[in-house]
Amino acid sequence: MPAASERPAGTVVFIHGLWMTPLSWEGWTRYFQERGYGVLAPAWPGLEGTVADIRRDPSRVAGVGLEEVIGHFEEIVRNLDAAPVIIGHSFGGAITQVLLDRGLGSAGVAIDSAPVKGVLPLPWSTLRSSWPVLDNPANRSKAVALTPRQFHYAFTNTLGESESAAVYERYQVPGSARVLFQGAFANFSPRAATRVDFRNPRRAPLLLVAGGADHVVPTRVNKANWRLYRTSPAITDYREFPGRSHFTVGQEGWEEVADYVLAWVAHQSGGRP
């Protein structure tokens, strides 16, 4: 493989999801840098700093909404010299779809993507994963953390308890409940932040990646999202990785997913990994 300095490959912008920080991309940022890409992994507004910092003062993210988060990443992408590849996980995947619909990015990858407006399936495991927040409307303006047990069910259900606990301690932070409420009720809002034009012919290529054992966003949700793009001539691909949890980007074997994503991105740009 040529050295990174010999083959500049463009820029990748990583967008993390709810209850996480850019640290969740630590393996991926190193992986893409070693293969010649420039990498940006910004935090959501209010989630700057370390996991410990955020846990000490979660009020910084309380009340932050999807419009603010999407606008934050839109500004970052628009200020780059060239259109980047945008890769998002969970709610970051939904944000990736919105940014691509707005004409941004050279390609986009949505991993275990939270559903955008129009995706209808609501599996029991999705409801159970989000119920610790959604069961109390008073949470809307708060920052809410998952307990280790809730995190294990939602994010790391294919991991053992001790392994899940280690992931929890390294990555989990309180998340803006407002974001979850906005995503959950998007289909009832005509101006939902996650609305996209599924027929958009000018959108950059999009890859939807699903984990076969994901509790938060089961495969049938990802497939329903993918099928909504069938009326667009823009490239929309789907790939499922059996047995992988919602923590697809960090659990053991994440390199297999990264290899596939890299090859797909390179193919869309006419290059090679």
C-alpha positions as CSV (number, residue, x, y, z in Angstrom):
1,M,0.0,0.0,0.0
2,P,1.5,3.4,-0.9
3,A,2.3,5.8,1.9
4,A,-0.3,8.3,2.8
5,S,2.0,11.1,1.7
6,E,2.2,9.6,-1.8
7,R,-1.6,9.3,-2.4
8,P,-3.8,12.0,-1.0
9,A,-7.2,10.5,-0.9
10,G,-9.5,13.3,0.2
11,T,-11.2,14.1,3.5
12,V,-13.6,12.0,5.6
13,V,-15.9,13.7,8.1
14,F,-17.1,11.4,10.9
15,I,-20.4,12.1,12.7
16,H,-21.0,10.3,16.0
17,G,-24.4,9.4,17.4
18,L,-26.4,10.0,20.6
19,W,-24.8,8.9,23.9
20,M,-21.4,8.9,22.2
21,T,-18.6,11.4,21.5
22,P,-16.0,11.5,18.6
23,L,-13.9,9.1,20.7
24,S,-16.2,6.3,19.4
25,W,-14.5,6.8,16.0
26,E,-11.0,6.3,17.4
27,G,-10.3,3.1,15.4
28,W,-11.8,4.5,12.2
29,T,-10.0,7.8,12.2
30,R,-6.7,6.0,12.6
31,Y,-7.7,3.5,9.9
32,F,-8.5,6.1,7.3
33,Q,-5.5,8.3,8.2
34,E,-3.2,5.4,7.6
35,R,-4.7,5.0,4.2
36,G,-4.1,8.5,3.1
37,Y,-7.3,10.4,4.1
38,G,-7.6,13.6,5.9
39,V,-9.9,13.1,8.9
40,L,-12.3,15.3,10.8
41,A,-14.3,13.9,13.7
42,P,-16.1,17.0,15.3
43,A,-18.2,16.8,18.4
44,W,-21.9,17.7,18.6
45,P,-22.5,21.1,20.1
46,G,-22.1,20.7,23.8
47,L,-20.1,17.5,23.6
48,E,-16.7,19.0,23.3
49,G,-14.1,17.7,25.7
50,T,-13.5,14.4,27.4
51,V,-16.1,11.8,28.4
52,A,-15.3,12.6,32.1
53,D,-15.8,16.3,31.4
54,I,-19.2,15.7,29.9
55,R,-20.3,13.3,32.6
56,R,-19.4,16.0,35.3
57,D,-21.4,18.6,33.5
58,P,-24.1,17.1,31.2
59,S,-26.1,20.4,31.2
60,R,-23.9,21.6,28.3
61,V,-25.8,19.3,26.0
62,A,-29.3,19.5,27.6
63,G,-31.8,20.9,25.2
64,V,-29.6,20.7,22.1
65,G,-31.8,19.9,19.1
66,L,-31.3,18.2,15.8
67,E,-31.5,21.4,13.9
68,E,-28.6,22.8,15.8
69,V,-26.5,19.6,15.4
70,I,-27.2,19.4,11.6
71,G,-26.4,23.0,11.2
72,H,-23.2,22.6,13.0
73,F,-22.0,19.8,10.7
74,E,-23.3,21.6,7.6
75,E,-21.2,24.6,8.4
76,I,-18.1,22.4,8.9
77,V,-18.6,20.6,5.6
78,R,-19.4,23.8,3.6
79,N,-16.2,25.4,4.8
80,L,-13.9,22.6,3.4
81,D,-12.0,23.2,0.2
82,A,-13.5,20.1,-1.4
83,A,-16.5,17.9,-0.8
84,P,-15.7,15.2,1.8
85,V,-16.9,11.7,2.3
86,I,-19.4,11.9,5.2
87,I,-19.6,8.8,7.5
88,G,-22.2,8.8,10.3
89,H,-23.2,6.3,13.0
90,S,-26.7,6.1,14.5
91,F,-28.1,9.6,14.6
92,G,-25.0,10.6,12.8
93,G,-26.2,8.4,10.0
94,A,-29.5,10.3,9.8
95,I,-27.5,13.5,9.8
96,T,-25.4,12.1,7.0
97,Q,-28.5,11.5,4.9
98,V,-29.8,15.1,5.5
99,L,-26.4,16.6,4.5
100,L,-26.3,14.5,1.3
101,D,-29.8,15.6,0.5
102,R,-28.7,19.2,0.8
103,G,-26.1,18.7,-1.9
104,L,-23.1,18.2,0.4
105,G,-20.5,15.5,0.4
106,S,-18.9,13.4,-2.4
107,A,-20.4,10.2,-0.9
108,G,-22.0,9.2,2.4
109,V,-22.1,6.2,4.6
110,A,-24.8,5.8,7.2
111,I,-24.0,3.0,9.7
112,D,-26.8,1.7,11.9
113,S,-28.6,4.9,10.9
114,A,-31.4,6.3,13.0
115,P,-34.4,6.6,10.7
116,V,-35.1,9.7,8.8
117,K,-38.6,11.1,8.4
118,G,-40.7,8.6,6.4
119,V,-39.3,5.4,7.8
120,L,-42.2,3.6,9.4
121,P,-41.1,0.3,11.2
122,L,-40.9,0.6,14.9
123,P,-39.6,-2.7,16.3
124,W,-40.0,-3.6,20.0
125,S,-36.3,-3.6,20.5
126,T,-36.1,0.0,19.2
127,L,-38.8,1.1,21.6
128,R,-37.2,-0.6,24.5
129,S,-33.8,0.9,23.8
130,S,-35.2,4.5,23.7
131,W,-37.9,4.1,26.4
132,P,-35.6,5.2,29.3
133,V,-35.8,8.6,27.8
134,L,-39.2,8.7,26.0
135,D,-41.2,7.4,28.9
136,N,-41.1,10.8,30.5
137,P,-42.0,13.9,28.5
138,A,-40.3,16.1,31.1
139,N,-37.0,14.6,29.9
140,R,-37.2,16.6,26.6
141,S,-35.1,19.5,27.9
142,K,-32.6,17.3,29.8
143,A,-29.4,15.4,29.2
144,V,-30.1,11.7,30.0
145,A,-27.6,8.9,30.4
146,L,-28.2,5.2,30.0
147,T,-27.4,2.9,32.8
148,P,-24.9,0.1,32.2
149,R,-27.7,-2.4,31.9
150,Q,-29.7,-0.2,29.4
151,F,-26.5,0.4,27.4
152,H,-25.8,-3.3,27.3
153,Y,-29.2,-4.0,25.8
154,A,-29.2,-1.1,23.4
155,F,-25.6,-0.9,22.2
156,T,-23.6,-4.0,23.1
157,N,-26.1,-6.9,23.2
158,T,-23.7,-9.2,21.5
159,L,-20.9,-8.6,24.0
160,G,-20.5,-10.1,27.4
161,E,-21.3,-8.1,30.5
162,S,-17.7,-7.3,31.5
163,E,-16.8,-6.3,27.9
164,S,-20.0,-4.1,27.7
165,A,-19.1,-2.5,31.0
166,A,-15.6,-1.5,29.6
167,V,-17.2,0.0,26.5
168,Y,-19.7,1.9,28.6
169,E,-17.0,3.4,30.8
170,R,-14.9,4.5,27.8
171,Y,-17.6,5.9,25.6
172,Q,-21.0,6.5,27.0
173,V,-22.1,10.1,27.9
174,P,-25.5,11.7,28.7
175,G,-27.3,12.6,25.5
176,S,-29.8,15.3,24.6
177,A,-33.2,13.9,25.1
178,R,-34.6,16.5,22.7
179,V,-32.7,14.8,19.8
180,L,-34.3,11.5,20.6
181,F,-37.8,13.0,20.9
182,Q,-37.4,14.8,17.6
183,G,-36.3,11.6,15.9
184,A,-39.0,9.5,17.4
185,F,-41.8,11.8,16.4
186,A,-40.5,13.0,13.1
187,N,-43.3,11.3,11.1
188,F,-45.8,13.5,13.0
189,S,-44.0,16.7,12.2
190,P,-44.2,18.3,8.7
191,R,-41.0,20.2,9.4
192,A,-39.0,17.5,11.0
193,A,-35.3,18.1,11.0
194,T,-34.7,14.6,9.5
195,R,-36.8,15.1,6.4
196,V,-35.1,14.3,3.1
197,D,-36.2,14.2,-0.5
198,F,-35.9,10.5,-1.3
199,R,-36.3,11.2,-5.0
200,N,-33.4,13.7,-5.2
201,P,-31.5,12.8,-8.4
202,R,-28.5,15.0,-7.5
203,R,-27.7,13.4,-4.2
204,A,-24.2,11.9,-3.8
205,P,-23.9,8.1,-3.5
206,L,-25.1,6.7,-0.2
207,L,-24.3,3.4,1.5
208,L,-26.5,2.2,4.3
209,V,-24.8,-0.3,6.7
210,A,-26.8,-2.5,9.1
211,G,-25.8,-4.7,12.0
212,G,-27.7,-7.9,11.9
213,A,-28.1,-8.1,15.7
214,D,-28.7,-4.3,16.3
215,H,-31.4,-3.6,18.9
216,V,-31.6,0.1,18.4
217,V,-31.9,0.1,14.6
218,P,-32.8,-3.5,13.5
219,T,-32.2,-4.5,9.9
220,R,-35.8,-4.1,8.9
221,V,-35.6,-0.4,9.8
222,N,-32.4,0.1,7.7
223,K,-34.0,-1.8,4.8
224,A,-37.1,0.3,5.0
225,N,-34.9,3.4,4.9
226,W,-33.0,2.0,1.9
227,R,-36.2,1.1,0.0
228,L,-37.5,4.7,0.2
229,Y,-34.7,5.8,-2.1
230,R,-35.8,3.4,-4.9
231,T,-37.4,6.3,-6.8
232,S,-34.1,8.2,-7.1
233,P,-31.5,7.6,-9.8
234,A,-28.8,8.4,-7.3
235,I,-26.8,5.5,-6.1
236,T,-28.1,4.0,-2.9
237,D,-26.5,0.7,-1.6
238,Y,-27.2,-1.5,1.4
239,R,-24.9,-3.9,3.2
240,E,-25.7,-6.0,6.3
241,F,-23.2,-7.5,8.6
242,P,-24.7,-10.5,10.5
243,G,-24.3,-10.7,14.2
244,R,-23.2,-7.2,14.8
245,S,-24.7,-4.9,17.5
246,H,-25.4,-1.2,17.4
247,F,-21.8,-0.7,18.4
248,T,-20.8,-1.8,15.0
249,V,-18.1,0.8,14.7
250,G,-16.2,-0.3,17.8
251,Q,-16.9,-3.9,18.7
252,E,-14.4,-6.6,17.8
253,G,-14.1,-7.1,14.1
254,W,-15.0,-3.5,13.2
255,E,-12.1,-3.6,10.7
256,E,-14.2,-5.8,8.4
257,V,-16.9,-3.1,8.2
258,A,-14.2,-0.4,7.7
259,D,-12.6,-2.5,4.9
260,Y,-16.0,-2.7,3.1
261,V,-16.7,1.0,3.6
262,L,-13.3,2.0,2.3
263,A,-13.6,-0.2,-0.8
264,W,-17.1,1.3,-1.5
265,V,-15.9,4.8,-1.0
266,A,-12.9,4.2,-3.3
267,H,-15.2,2.7,-6.0
268,Q,-17.5,5.7,-5.9
269,S,-14.5,8.1,-6.4
270,G,-13.1,5.9,-9.2
271,G,-10.0,5.1,-7.1
272,R,-8.9,2.0,-5.2
273,P,-8.3,1.3,-1.5
